[in-house]
Amino acid sequence: KLEAVEKVVRFVEGHPDLELVTKPEMTLIAFTSNTINIFNIIDEVNSRGWYVQPALKYGNSKEHIHLSINYSNVDKIDDFLKDLADSIESAKKLPSGTLLEKIKPVLSLVSGADFSESTIVKLMELAGLEGKELPKTFAPVNEVLNEIPPELREKLLVEFTNLVFR
């Protein structure tokens, strides 16, 4: 497993658009980008059949991707890295921040942990979410969640889930 970890680390360290969050000591690798929207990279990787979940910023830790390398994926690392490289190139061409700009006025109305049902509904409308159908890509939603203080993220997600799945 550690050979696969080292292969991913070499890829990240050798890529001009990626940066390790920290040098891994075990099988968890975290990396980010200062030049490309990390959430677009994640959407692109996921569209190629992988499942990569975002890690939102918290404290002085910037939004990033973290990967767990285990026995079930060691033999797929080369395929993953090829798809990651292609995903990065695709992500460079995608827009960023458009939903965030639309939603900022509504977010500025929220104080403390006050996400009323009407606020949630308004945010969903602005995000283009209707009914119980989830978006096909999550980069715009993750950009918004990334800008909300962590204590409000949880409240928003709980209220959203209650509203959609009641």
N, C-alpha and C positions, 0 to 999 in steps of 0.2 A: 504493500500500500504506500509506503513512503516514497518509492520510486515514482509513483503516479503523482503524489503531492509535489515532489521536486520538479516533475515535468510541467505541472500547472504553474508553479512558482517561476520557473524559467520563462514560460510563455508570458506571464504577467510582467515580470521584470524586463523582458525584451520588447514589450509592446509600448510604443510611444504614447498611447492614449490611456494606459492603465497604470495603476500604482497599488502596491500592497498596502493594506491597512497596518499590518504587522507581519513580521516573519513568522510563519507557522512553526510550532514545535511538535505538532501532532498532525491529525488528518483534517483539520478545519482550516480553510483558506479564506481570507477576506480581502477583497480588492475593490477599488473605486476608480473613478475617472474625474479629472479636472477639465476635460475637453469635450466629453460626450455625456449626454443625459443617461445616467446609469439605468434608469427605469425603461428607457427605450431599448437599451441593450438586453435587459431582462425579457421584455416582450418579444424581441426578435429571437432570442435563444429559445424561449418557450414555444414560439411558433414553429420551431424546427423539431419539436417533439421532446424536448427536455423540460424539466420542471425546476426553475430557479426562482426562489422567493426573495423579494427585496428586504433589506434591513434599512429602516428609516434612520435618519440622523437622530442622535440622542447625546445630549451634553456636547462634548467636543469631538464626538465620533460622527463623521460625515456619512451620508447615505452610501450603501455599498452592497455588493453581492458577497454572500458567503456560501462556500461549497463544503460539503462533507464528503470526503473520499472514503469509500468502504469497499468491501470485497465485491459487492454487486455491481460496482461501476468502474473498477480498476481497468478492466479490459476494454472499456469504452472511452478512455481518456483521449486517445488520438482523434476519434470521431467528434467528441465533445469540443476539443480545442479547434478543430476545423470549423465546426458550426459556430463557435464563439467568435472566431476571426471574421467569418462571414457576417455574423450578427452585428459586430462592431461597425463594419463598413456600411451595412444597411441603416444602422441607428444614426450614423453621421448625417444622413439625409432626411431624418424625421424632424418635425417641429417639436418645440418644447415650450412649456409655460402657457399655452393658449387657454386651457381650462383654468389654470391658476389665476390668470388675469381676470377672467370672467367672474370667478368666485370670490376674489379678494373683498369686494364691497360687502358681501353677505358675511364673510368671516369677521370683518371688522365690527359687525353688530353683535357678535357673540362675546359675552363676558363670563369669566369664570367657567363653570362647567354647565352653562345654560344652553343646551341644544334642545330647543322646543321642537315639537313635531312640525310646526310650520317652517322653522328654520331648516330642518332636515329635508322637508319636501322641496323647499326653494333650492337648496343645494343640489338635490337630485335632479330637479328640472334644469338647472344650469349645466349640470354634468351630462344631460341628455339621457338620464336613467328614468325609465318608466316601468311600472309594474314590478315583476320579479325577475326580469331579464338582466343579467349582469353584462357589463361591457365586454367587447371582444379583446380589447387591449386595456391594460391597467396603468400604463405610464402616466397619463394625465391625472388619474385618481391618486396614484402614489405621490406625484408631485405636490398635490394639495395636502395629502396626509403628512408629507414631509415638512410642511410649513406650519402645521398645527402643533402647539405644545403637546408633549406626550400625554399629559393628564387629560387633555381635551380629545385627543385621538381616540382614546379608549371609550370615552363617553359617546362620541360621535358614532363610532363603529357599533357600540351596543344599541344605541337608539336606531341607527340605520337598520340593523338586523331585526330589531323588534318591529319596526315599521314594515319592512319588506316581507317578513316571514310570519306575520301574525295570522 
